[in-house]
């Protein structure tokens, strides 16, 4: 599937699709500029149009003609009026903020709310992780559009999600070292500093005195909901890569020049800090996080990386951002 010419239109190729098991094959005609919000094209969940943060799923459903029909929905498992055996999820996209390349670092530009072109996925072209709330980089790596928020499960078994307009997970109950484990539950991993510099590109630097460009005012007392600052969007349509909370990055190293065992680094911190978990040799273990936090002002930016972060701390300053490899079928 590819983006169409409208703000939420898509192009779908002709294909054959199985719906419901053996002997349930159907043909699907090519669609150009197919509008999921048109009255005959959705299950009723899009009757009011699309809103920022919506994830649209397109399902194929059977028809007596032998050609499948398409139904768009805000549901993720089956459209209203159909069961999971009466429908087949074939594609989808995210509806959110979009900053074009020619508006990189443009402090006056307000990103449009429309189909996010690099969020479009289909049965074969998608991340290993859930495609919802994800956007693709030119390299094929997918990045969570939003700093991740709590999904199903609890503790270190919780599966985080990428959603608009909610409070993100932060290193308060969880330590920073817990965040990669949460990501793994969702089929994601923490991006590196190099990858951060890619997906943050084009997002304007924060201001000291206001939250116009990022959630960065030095008077802020904490983070805000994901994606709510209009201009805090990169040219890869990743929100809050600058400001709000630091993005925890997958770069860790040891700064010590001498040996020594330290149990305080691993005991009493994080979600499972009540368990005996050994000692670090030695306690100068460091990591990196990127983008800046809610009150860092002009220090927040697309090239802001702090290399002295302590992985075991729980300060409420750092969020989880997910990266996922693309699905490789037939490899």
Secondary structure, 3 states (H helix, E strand, C coil): CEECCCCCEEEECCEEEECCCCCCEEEECCEEEEECCCHHHECCCCCCCCCCCCEEEEEEECCCCCECEEEEECCCCCCCCCCCCCEEEEEEEEEEEECCHHHCCCCCCCCEEEECHHHCEECCCCECCCCCCEEECCCCCEEECCCCECCCCCHHHCCCECCCCCCCCECCCCCHHHHHHHHHHCCCEECCHHHHHHHCCCCCCCCCCCCCCCCCCCCCCCCCCCCCCCCCECCCCCECCCCCCEEEEEEEEECCCCCCEECCCCCCCCCCCCCCCCCEECCCEEEEEECCCCCCHHHCCCCCEEEEECCCCCCCCEECCEEECECCCCC
